Amino acid sequence: VQVVESGGGLVQAGGSLTLSCTVSGLAFAHYAMAWYRQTPEGAREGVSCISADGLRTYYVAFAQGRFNISRDNARKTLYLHMTNMAPEDTGMYFCVADVSLPLYSGIWYPPPAEYGYWGQGTQVTVSS
């Protein structure tokens, strides 16, 4: 399984950025997906996850209302559209395939460990 993120870069505070993730070697349309990030301090945080059919989405508190996760199963591609970005959004963003979705609704509380297929990440830097 190969997971490849792209779209990272430098953006000014208040700006927007869209990340993409392509997956090969796995029946993409059958698996839930997620975005995680690692801060400059080394902390790994969940950001958002989405069901295999794209109908259910979940966001952690800091992403709610600013970020939008979506997927195109025909293109085997996952997206993360980020708006109103802040310097605190700086980090390495990772795409993860084959994740478990929460059984509850509302704000997502990521599991302590994520055992899916991880990409190498794409760097996002938000300048103030």
N, C-alpha and C positions, 0 to 999 in steps of 0.2 A: 504494500500500500504506500502510495506517495501522496503527500499533502504539501501543497506549495502555496504560500501566501504571497501577495503582492499588493502594491498600492500605497505602501508607507511613504513617509517623507516628512518634510518640514512644513508646518502650517502656523499661521499666526493665531493668537488667542481670538476666539470668536469665529474662527473659520471652520471649514468643513473638509472632510476627507472620506473617501470610500475605499475600504479594503476589499480585496477579493481573495478567494481561496479555491483552488482547483484540486480535485481528488481523482486519483486513478488507482486501479487495482482493487476497487471495492465497489459494490453496487450502491452508488451514492444515494439513489432515491429511496433506499431502504433504511437509511441510518439517520438518526438525530445528530445534529452538529452543534458545535459551540465555539465561541471566541473567548480566549483568555488573554491576559496581558501580564507582563512582568515589569514592575516599576524599576527605576534606576537604583532604588535601594535593595532590589532583589526580591521583593514580595511578589508572589504570583496570585493574581486575582481573576476570578471568573467575571465575565462581562455580560454575555448573553448566550442563550441556546435556542434551538429551533427544532421542531419535530420533523420527521422524515418528509411529511407531506407539506410542510411549511405553514400549517394552519395554527399551530401553537407556538408562541414565542414567549420568552422569559428574559427579564433584565434584572441585573442587580440595581440597587438603589441609585448609584451614581450614573448609571446609563439610562435609567428610565426617563423618557421624555426628550432625550438628546440623541440617543443612538437608535438605529433601526437595523435589525437583522433580517435578511431575506435569503432566498435560495432560488436557483434555476436548475431544476433537476435534469432538464434536457441538456444543459451545458455542464452539468456536474460541478456547479460553482456555487459557493457560499459568499455572501456579501455582508459587510458591516458599514453602514453609512453613519458617520459621526458628524454631528453639528454642534455649534456653540462650544467649540472645544476650549479647554483650559490647560494651562501648563501641567496641572496634575494628571492629565491624560497622557503625558509622555511615557513611553515605554515600548517594550517589544510585544507585539501582538501576535498571538498564536491561534491557529485554527485547529480544531480537534474534531476528528471524525469518530462516530460510534460512541456517543455519550448517552448517559441515562437522563431522561427528563424527570423533573419533579412531578410528584403526584398531586401537588397542590397548585392553586392559582395565585397570582399576585407576584410580589417581588421574589426573585430567584435567590436562593441561598445555596451557592455551589457546594458540592461535596468536598470533604477534606482532601481527597485524592481523585484524580481523573485518569482513568486507565485507557482512554481511547488512543487513536492514532494522531500523533502530533506532527505539525510541520516545524520548519526551522525558524519561523517567525519573520515579521517585517517590522522595521523600526518606525515608530511615530514620534516626532518631536514637535511640541507645541511651544512656540516662543511667546513671551509676554510682551 
